[in-house]
Amino acid sequence: MSSIAAVRAQLQSIPVPTASFAGQTIIVTGSNTGLGLEAVRHFLRLDAARVILAVRSIQKGEDAKNTIEIPPNNKAVIEVWQVDMSDYDSIKAFANKCNSLDRLDVVIENAGVLRNTYEAAEGTEITIAVNVIGTFLLALNLFPILRNSGAKTGQTSRLVITSSVVHENAKFQEQKEPSIFEAFKKDKKSYLSDRYNTSKLLEVFLVRSVAAAMQKSPHASEPVILNNVNPGLCHSELDRDVKGMAGYILMMAKAVLARTTEVGGRTLAHSAAAGAESHGQYMSETKVKEPSAFVRSKDGVAAQERVHTELMAILENIQPGITKNI
């Protein structure tokens, strides 16, 4: 996408979502603030019956819960559950708790981090630990619960991962290394300056590859719709840890072009209501869109295969047998 096209897309109006989520149970990670919190408000307005704020800090989650007004015609239940997306044991414990749910219709994996300095988590750089490894560890753990719910309700369950248009800007220099995920552990300035963009590229790759694998798996007759969404540049706290000139440039861009947090939340709700045509796809401005030219290229397909293979091995090491859930 050209710079002009990106600006035009950013300025495009995002309609208020109208799809019904009546009776549904919905989990939103990273929902104590920003787009996640606004998505929660949209789901409640659209008659969701139970919404779980999946957050790292219970106190912050409870504070956020207290700001939410449930519409008068909705007797919804709002709960706050703890999950730290940079801690794989916490993710597994959260997923295990989800087994207690009588239904699970929608999961919005919205939690993410943006850094331009090195911070470690679970033996790798935190952006990759949270945005990629932790995100797909949770997704694969929740697939069986989503499938079982769909079989009970007759409604196909959905899992949405919040990605970004910046995947188009990723230089992804780590692909030149013998192991992509080993390269992510390196404290190398040129890698770190591009790390968030690269993490979003990997999300696009993996939604495509995991969705394709789901269609060939023994569970293919019990579909779960998996897609990812670009909310656009929005006012949020995502960039609070960006240091130096990069933080200043981002602040200026937001001042000129950013969507409101509420409008950004709309995009998440639209993707949660998308149909089978969105499975494995990248959504932007509420529609299925083509991802970057690199993703669709021969080199991109090869890189996607490497990323998928390496990540599946990592997930198996974290939780043996987990990839059978695909």
Helices and strands as residue ranges (DSSP letters): H 3-11, E 25-29, H 34-45, E 50-55, H 58-65, E 77-82, H 88-98, E 106-109, E 120-121, E 124-125, H 126-128, I 129-134, H 135-153, E 157-162, G 165-169, G 173-176, H 180-183, H 189-192, H 195-216, E 224-230, G 238-241, H 244-257, H 261-272, G 276-278, E 282-284, E 287-289, H 293-296, H 298-318, G 322-325
